[in-house]
């Protein structure tokens, strides 16, 4: 087994972005559009789905049998469309600001409680889909071709810390306060 390559994972403060999709909306295009808007507005380089609940009336997913090559005898890259109502029991994924792509998985439960899941291709919202996306400051997601899997896989990198206005103002204010205190003490002598 290979040794882990990542010793200290990139990190940064997280911001939550909340929105709702309405009946009839297409899930995957809506997620991509929301991620693009959120990434542009926040000036972040990474976005991800924190949580989601809702229902679909149609879903297209790529099943877990996906392989590097289609038609290699393993039944790889099976894509199935289901025309029935489902509850969304899990929706997770990552989005890159540089346009290199996204990767989204979904788990769905039918009227009898049976669950299916896989790589989300698309779906139509039935009643609602309430989504919380997150962004992480100072973290960059890109997707690059991994020859060992045959897919564009996630690469995560730490960006230089962006010090906020408040982060700059507090040390300056403390310095001025200390200077004023010192000047006041000297004047009172």
HUHUGI-V606620 format. One record per pair of residues at least 24 apart in sequence whose C-alpha atoms are under 8 Angstrom apart, sorted by the first residue. I is the first residue (numbers start at 1). GAP is how many residues later the second one is. D is the distance in whole Angstrom. If there is no record, write none. Layout:
i->I gap->GAP d->D
i->I gap->GAP d->D
This chain:
i->10 gap->129 d->6
i->10 gap->146 d->7
i->10 gap->147 d->6
i->10 gap->148 d->5
i->11 gap->125 d->7
i->11 gap->126 d->8
i->11 gap->127 d->7
i->11 gap->128 d->6
i->11 gap->147 d->7
i->12 gap->124 d->5
i->12 gap->125 d->5
i->12 gap->126 d->5
i->12 gap->127 d->6
i->13 gap->123 d->6
i->13 gap->124 d->5
i->13 gap->125 d->8
i->14 gap->120 d->6
i->14 gap->121 d->5
i->14 gap->122 d->5
i->14 gap->123 d->6
i->15 gap->119 d->6
i->15 gap->120 d->5
i->15 gap->121 d->7
i->16 gap->116 d->6
i->16 gap->117 d->6
i->16 gap->118 d->5
i->16 gap->119 d->7
i->17 gap->115 d->6
i->17 gap->116 d->5
i->17 gap->117 d->6
i->17 gap->118 d->8
i->18 gap->112 d->8
i->18 gap->113 d->6
i->18 gap->114 d->4
i->18 gap->115 d->6
i->19 gap->111 d->6
i->19 gap->112 d->6
i->19 gap->113 d->7
i->20 gap->108 d->7
i->20 gap->109 d->6
i->20 gap->110 d->4
i->20 gap->111 d->6
i->21 gap->104 d->7
i->21 gap->107 d->6
i->21 gap->108 d->5
i->21 gap->109 d->6
i->21 gap->110 d->8
i->22 gap->103 d->7
i->22 gap->104 d->8
i->22 gap->105 d->7
i->22 gap->106 d->5
i->22 gap->107 d->7
i->23 gap->101 d->8
i->23 gap->102 d->5
i->23 gap->103 d->5
i->23 gap->104 d->5
i->23 gap->105 d->6
i->24 gap->100 d->6
i->24 gap->101 d->5
i->24 gap->102 d->6
i->25 gap->99 d->6
i->25 gap->100 d->5
i->26 gap->96 d->7
i->26 gap->97 d->6
i->26 gap->98 d->5
i->26 gap->99 d->6
i->27 gap->95 d->6
i->27 gap->96 d->5
i->27 gap->97 d->6
i->27 gap->98 d->7
i->28 gap->92 d->7
i->28 gap->93 d->7
i->28 gap->94 d->5
i->28 gap->95 d->7
i->29 gap->93 d->8
i->32 gap->63 d->8
i->32 gap->70 d->8
i->35 gap->60 d->7
i->35 gap->98 d->8
i->36 gap->61 d->7
i->39 gap->58 d->6
i->39 gap->96 d->8
i->40 gap->57 d->8
i->42 gap->93 d->8
i->44 gap->53 d->7
i->44 gap->91 d->7
i->44 gap->92 d->7
i->44 gap->93 d->6
i->44 gap->94 d->7
i->44 gap->95 d->8
i->44 gap->96 d->8
i->45 gap->51 d->6
i->45 gap->52 d->5
i->45 gap->53 d->7
i->45 gap->90 d->8
i->45 gap->91 d->8
i->45 gap->92 d->8
i->45 gap->93 d->8
i->45 gap->94 d->6
i->45 gap->95 d->5
i->45 gap->96 d->6
i->46 gap->48 d->8
i->46 gap->49 d->6
i->46 gap->50 d->5
i->46 gap->51 d->6
i->46 gap->89 d->6
i->46 gap->90 d->6
i->46 gap->91 d->8
i->46 gap->93 d->6
i->46 gap->94 d->5
i->46 gap->95 d->5
i->47 gap->47 d->6
i->47 gap->48 d->5
i->47 gap->49 d->7
i->47 gap->50 d->8
i->47 gap->86 d->7
i->47 gap->87 d->6
i->47 gap->88 d->4
i->47 gap->89 d->7
i->47 gap->94 d->8
i->48 gap->44 d->7
i->48 gap->45 d->5
i->48 gap->46 d->4
i->48 gap->47 d->6
i->48 gap->85 d->6
i->48 gap->86 d->5
i->48 gap->87 d->6
i->49 gap->42 d->7
i->49 gap->43 d->5
i->49 gap->44 d->5
i->49 gap->45 d->7
i->49 gap->82 d->7
i->49 gap->83 d->6
i->49 gap->84 d->4
i->49 gap->85 d->6
i->50 gap->42 d->7
i->50 gap->81 d->8
i->50 gap->82 d->5
i->50 gap->83 d->5
i->50 gap->84 d->6
i->51 gap->39 d->7
i->51 gap->40 d->7
i->51 gap->41 d->7
i->51 gap->80 d->6
i->51 gap->81 d->5
i->51 gap->82 d->7
i->52 gap->36 d->7
i->52 gap->37 d->8
i->52 gap->38 d->7
i->52 gap->39 d->6
i->52 gap->77 d->7
i->52 gap->78 d->5
i->52 gap->79 d->4
i->52 gap->80 d->6
i->53 gap->34 d->8
i->53 gap->35 d->6
i->53 gap->36 d->7
i->53 gap->37 d->7
i->53 gap->38 d->8
i->53 gap->76 d->6
i->53 gap->77 d->5
i->53 gap->78 d->7
i->54 gap->33 d->6
i->54 gap->34 d->5
i->54 gap->35 d->8
i->54 gap->71 d->8
i->54 gap->72 d->8
i->54 gap->73 d->7
i->54 gap->74 d->5
i->54 gap->75 d->4
i->54 gap->76 d->6
i->55 gap->30 d->7
i->55 gap->31 d->5
i->55 gap->32 d->4
i->55 gap->33 d->5
i->55 gap->70 d->6
i->55 gap->71 d->5
i->55 gap->72 d->6
i->55 gap->73 d->6
i->55 gap->74 d->6
i->56 gap->28 d->8
i->56 gap->29 d->6
i->56 gap->30 d->5
i->56 gap->31 d->6
i->56 gap->32 d->7
i->56 gap->67 d->6
i->56 gap->68 d->5
i->56 gap->69 d->4
i->56 gap->70 d->5
i->56 gap->71 d->7
i->56 gap->72 d->8
i->57 gap->26 d->6
i->57 gap->27 d->5
i->57 gap->28 d->4
i->57 gap->29 d->6
i->57 gap->66 d->7
i->57 gap->67 d->6
i->57 gap->68 d->6
i->57 gap->69 d->5
i->58 gap->24 d->6
i->58 gap->25 d->5
i->58 gap->26 d->6
i->58 gap->27 d->7
i->58 gap->28 d->8
i->58 gap->65 d->5
i->58 gap->66 d->5
i->58 gap->67 d->8
i->59 gap->24 d->7
i->59 gap->25 d->8
i->59 gap->61 d->8
i->59 gap->62 d->8
i->59 gap->63 d->6
i->59 gap->64 d->4
i->59 gap->65 d->7
i->60 gap->60 d->7
i->60 gap->61 d->5
i->60 gap->62 d->5
i->60 gap->63 d->6
i->61 gap->56 d->7
i->61 gap->57 d->6
i->61 gap->58 d->5
i->61 gap->59 d->5
i->61 gap->60 d->5
i->61 gap->61 d->7
i->62 gap->56 d->6
i->62 gap->57 d->5
i->62 gap->58 d->7
i->62 gap->59 d->7
i->63 gap->54 d->7
i->63 gap->55 d->5
i->63 gap->56 d->7
i->64 gap->54 d->6
i->64 gap->55 d->8
i->67 gap->82 d->8
i->68 gap->81 d->6
i->68 gap->82 d->5
i->68 gap->83 d->7
i->69 gap->81 d->8
i->84 gap->26 d->8
i->85 gap->25 d->7
i->85 gap->26 d->7
i->85 gap->41 d->7
i->86 gap->24 d->5
i->86 gap->25 d->7
i->94 gap->47 d->8
i->95 gap->46 d->7
i->96 gap->44 d->7
i->96 gap->45 d->5
i->96 gap->46 d->5
i->96 gap->47 d->7
i->97 gap->43 d->8
i->97 gap->44 d->7
i->97 gap->45 d->8
i->98 gap->44 d->7
i->100 gap->42 d->6
i->100 gap->43 d->5
i->100 gap->44 d->8
i->101 gap->41 d->8
i->101 gap->42 d->6
i->102 gap->41 d->8
i->138 gap->24 d->7
